[in-house]
Amino acid sequence: MKKVVLITGASSGLGKATANFLAEQGYLVYGTCRNPKKYENPDKYQLIPLNLNEVNTIQNAVDIVMKNEERIDILINNAGTGIIGPVEELEMSAIQSNFETNLFGPLKLIQTILPQMRKQQNGFIINITSIGCTIGLPYRGGYSASKGALSLLTEAIRMEVSSFGINVCTVSPGDFISDIASRRYYAPLKKESPYNEIYKKNLKTINEHVNSGIKPDIIVKKIFQILNSKNPKVHYSVGSPLQKFSVILKGILPSRLFEKLLILFYTN
Ligand SMILES: NC(=O)c1ccc[n+]([C@@H]2O[C@H](COP(=O)([O-])OP(=O)(O)OC[C@H]3O[C@@H](n4cnc5c(N)ncnc54)[C@H](OP(=O)(O)O)[C@@H]3O)[C@@H](O)[C@H]2O)c1
């Protein structure tokens, strides 16, 4: 019997690449995005509507899969958006919306699917976070916070559901080529903002990193490998050696030195 996968954010970037690959490997894949009509119908999987910022659409998407397949074996909480700007000048409504997409929506989806996975005594949930979830990145404070919260939530849920035969883990990407930079929310800076100059330098580096990022194949294969591992870990990082090393550096360097290096990295 084919395993049934529900993956959010499958109209673009990492989600689309993962949905295609898993379908090629024999999984039965349902991908989601806010408005499937905007996109050409994928050949290998079904694209169904789901808006993480609208709770009723989450239940609808799960109902569609359950009606057709009567089970959901794998949930990949992949959809997410960036938010960028100095924390002082981020509008509360923009941060709240980012948390809806990156944290509360994925949480609601997990809550909606878990009863079925418990009934099956089997399931796998992968939450896509970010290497930026372990480091509070300057000018990406809102993003680091929403992804960091998803990461901690994963640790907790994982222990709560393991006795039901359900695995939960995170995959945190470094910079991968995708549409994330063009889709992310940019805080409109005030003309006289004291952050203007330094923020522009940071933004240039941040966007250069996404544009020169790694192709999604690597993360897609990692996800496939994780899904097939007997005893998966709680956290996986996938990215350039420097990005993965930065997480280790944070743990071993004195915090003020680490901060200096990070600031230099983004402003040079
Ligand atoms: N690419 C990177 O370098 C990178 C690095 C770290 C982490 N990540 C994480 O990896 C995941 C995939 O990102 P990506 O790079 O592939 O980005 P992307 O190309 O911008 O794709 C984002 C996907 O999420 C969907 N989405 C956005 N807002 C949504 C909402 N409110 N409700 C439902 N779906 C929504 C989009 O679908 P529609 O717009 O069609 O609805 C799209 O399919 C995200 O969680 C991102 O934070 C990416």
The ligand as an SDF file (V2000), in Angstrom:
LIG
                    3D

 48 52  0  0  0  0  0  0  0  0999 V2000
   14.7750   28.5120    0.7490 N   0  0  0  0  0  0  0  0  0  0  0  0
   15.5150   28.6960    1.8210 C   0  0  0  0  0  0  0  0  0  0  0  0
   16.6590   29.1240    1.7260 O   0  0  0  0  0  0  0  0  0  0  0  0
   14.9780   28.3590    3.1980 C   0  0  0  0  0  0  0  0  0  0  0  0
   15.8200   28.4970    4.2840 C   0  0  0  0  0  0  0  0  0  0  0  0
   15.3500   28.1900    5.5510 C   0  0  0  0  0  0  0  0  0  0  0  0
   14.0620   27.7350    5.7210 C   0  0  0  0  0  0  0  0  0  0  0  0
   13.2380   27.6210    4.6480 N   0  0  0  0  0  0  0  0  0  0  0  0
   11.8710   27.1420    4.8940 C   0  0  0  0  0  0  0  0  0  0  0  0
   11.5430   26.1510    3.9460 O   0  0  0  0  0  0  0  0  0  0  0  0
   10.1340   26.1720    3.6900 C   0  0  0  0  0  0  0  0  0  0  0  0
    9.8780   26.2430    2.1850 C   0  0  0  0  0  0  0  0  0  0  0  0
   10.3490   27.5000    1.7340 O   0  0  0  0  0  0  0  0  0  0  0  0
   10.7600   27.7850    0.2220 P   0  0  0  0  0  0  0  0  0  0  0  0
   12.1300   28.3260    0.2620 O   0  0  0  0  0  0  0  0  0  0  0  0
   10.4420   26.6440   -0.6570 O   0  0  0  0  0  0  0  0  0  0  0  0
    9.7810   29.0450   -0.0490 O   0  0  0  0  0  0  0  0  0  0  0  0
    8.8230   29.4180   -1.2530 P   0  0  0  0  0  0  0  0  0  0  0  0
    9.4270   29.0470   -2.5660 O   0  0  0  0  0  0  0  0  0  0  0  0
    8.4630   30.8520   -1.0160 O   0  0  0  0  0  0  0  0  0  0  0  0
    7.5300   28.4820   -1.0070 O   0  0  0  0  0  0  0  0  0  0  0  0
    6.6850   28.7070    0.0720 C   0  0  0  0  0  0  0  0  0  0  0  0
    5.4660   27.8210   -0.0370 C   0  0  0  0  0  0  0  0  0  0  0  0
    4.6190   28.0690    1.1010 O   0  0  0  0  0  0  0  0  0  0  0  0
    3.2930   28.3580    0.6510 C   0  0  0  0  0  0  0  0  0  0  0  0
    2.6730   29.3450    1.5390 N   0  0  0  0  0  0  0  0  0  0  0  0
    3.1180   30.5850    1.8270 C   0  0  0  0  0  0  0  0  0  0  0  0
    2.2670   31.1950    2.6760 N   0  0  0  0  0  0  0  0  0  0  0  0
    1.2720   30.3070    2.9380 C   0  0  0  0  0  0  0  0  0  0  0  0
    0.0990   30.3380    3.7360 C   0  0  0  0  0  0  0  0  0  0  0  0
   -0.2530   31.4170    4.4440 N   0  0  0  0  0  0  0  0  0  0  0  0
   -0.6920   29.2410    3.7560 N   0  0  0  0  0  0  0  0  0  0  0  0
   -0.3710   28.1510    3.0510 C   0  0  0  0  0  0  0  0  0  0  0  0
    0.7190   28.0420    2.2790 N   0  0  0  0  0  0  0  0  0  0  0  0
    1.5290   29.1310    2.2160 C   0  0  0  0  0  0  0  0  0  0  0  0
    3.4660   28.9090   -0.7620 C   0  0  0  0  0  0  0  0  0  0  0  0
    2.2830   28.6510   -1.4960 O   0  0  0  0  0  0  0  0  0  0  0  0
    1.3260   29.7690   -2.1220 P   0  0  0  0  0  0  0  0  0  0  0  0
    2.0450   31.0920   -2.0710 O   0  0  0  0  0  0  0  0  0  0  0  0
    1.0780   29.3030   -3.5160 O   0  0  0  0  0  0  0  0  0  0  0  0
    0.1200   29.7000   -1.2590 O   0  0  0  0  0  0  0  0  0  0  0  0
    4.6340   28.0900   -1.2810 C   0  0  0  0  0  0  0  0  0  0  0  0
    4.1950   26.8710   -1.8110 O   0  0  0  0  0  0  0  0  0  0  0  0
    9.5740   27.3870    4.4670 C   0  0  0  0  0  0  0  0  0  0  0  0
    9.0360   26.9570    5.6940 O   0  0  0  0  0  0  0  0  0  0  0  0
   10.8150   28.2340    4.7000 C   0  0  0  0  0  0  0  0  0  0  0  0
   10.6910   29.0540    5.8460 O   0  0  0  0  0  0  0  0  0  0  0  0
   13.6580   27.9270    3.3880 C   0  0  0  0  0  0  0  0  0  0  0  0
  1  2  1  0
  2  3  2  0
  2  4  1  0
  4  5  1  0
  4 48  2  0
  5  6  2  0
  6  7  1  0
  7  8  2  0
  8  9  1  0
  8 48  1  0
  9 10  1  0
  9 46  1  0
 10 11  1  0
 11 12  1  0
 11 44  1  0
 12 13  1  0
 13 14  1  0
 14 15  2  0
 14 16  1  0
 14 17  1  0
 17 18  1  0
 18 19  2  0
 18 20  1  0
 18 21  1  0
 21 22  1  0
 22 23  1  0
 23 24  1  0
 23 42  1  0
 24 25  1  0
 25 26  1  0
 25 36  1  0
 26 27  1  0
 26 35  1  0
 27 28  2  0
 28 29  1  0
 29 30  1  0
 29 35  2  0
 30 31  1  0
 30 32  2  0
 32 33  1  0
 33 34  2  0
 34 35  1  0
 36 37  1  0
 36 42  1  0
 37 38  1  0
 38 39  2  0
 38 40  1  0
 38 41  1  0
 42 43  1  0
 44 45  1  0
 44 46  1  0
 46 47  1  0
M  CHG  2   8   1  16  -1
M  END
$$$$
